[in-house]
Amino acid sequence: MGTAISNMLGAGEGNESEHSGVTKLSSSAQWQLHFNGMKDSNQLLVIDFSASWCGPCKSFEPAVRHMAVKFTDVSFVKVDVDELPEVAKEFDVTAMPTFVLMKNGKEVDRIVGAKQDELENKVTKHRGGDSDDDHHQVKKTLFSYNNNKPLCNKTYINKWLFGDSYLSLMCDLIKKWFVEKVLNSVI
């Protein structure tokens, strides 16, 4: 839900978040809304601390975008340390890129440097939902019974809809409603 709120406030307009699954937070207000929206969430939050002048950060961007597309159940955000130095200070970021992994408002892991395998392994480890039952439940949640087509497939729907911010909000709202109304009534 933090992603939906920050997208409503314009996070990621005109940047890589529109199609990559990575939300760029450029203001303190966007950061606070997104972070506060994720504090009570069991969803994994990956914070990519980078800088526009950082060569390794730029060369590692495609790998981060790929992971954001691969792990759709994980929230990936990008924070430029020059735009939001107070956030970088709050997380004791001293080198770029630094990736902070959080769940329920608490840091669960950290990677300093452009280490793709390590980041992907830690995302896999902390995202949860690896059991067959969880996989089946997620599949039932995300796919309709009509030819097994995705209900919220941003890649295809985004081509003709109102843009990623609107679509993210709608998908988040649909998922939240589904979990609250359908899954909780079954469980």
Phi, psi and omega in degrees: 000331177300324178296316181297317180295312181294327176292324177297328180273006174096012177298132175084004179294128176072023178223193186296341184291340184300326182231357189259343185088359177256125180264121178271123179256120188247356180223159178298322180296316178298315180301310183299315180297315181294312182296315179296327177291337182263348186303320183263012183260141175277357178290138178289133176246124177250117180258119179262103176272121183215183177214149183296334181270358186274111180301310179300327178297313181296317182289338182270349182306315180300323179294320179293316178300319179298316179295322180296325177286321181290316183254077184290346179272004180247139178266118178254125175234151180242131179236120175278122185294338177278331178279325182230066183296332179292328178288317178299320179293318179303326182259011178053046179276121181238353179216154179235146354282150172236133178245121178251125179257128184229149173218137179052037177076008181238141177290129179250342179192168182207139175232127176251121181110165181274078184245088188300310182298317180296316179297313181297320178296318181288325175297314179300317181297317188266348184286335178076183176070033182269351182286161180298320179297316179296318179299316179297318180295318178297318179299317178296325181290317188270345184242141177278173178269005180264095179060024176056035180270143181298140174285321185236058180274099185301323185300313184277314182294324183300336181295331184237358181265201191271005181113166187295323182299313179295316182295318178301316179299313182296316180296317178298318180293320179296314179299315180299314179299315182300314181295313184292315188271318187267303185293316182293332178284336179277324184282000000 
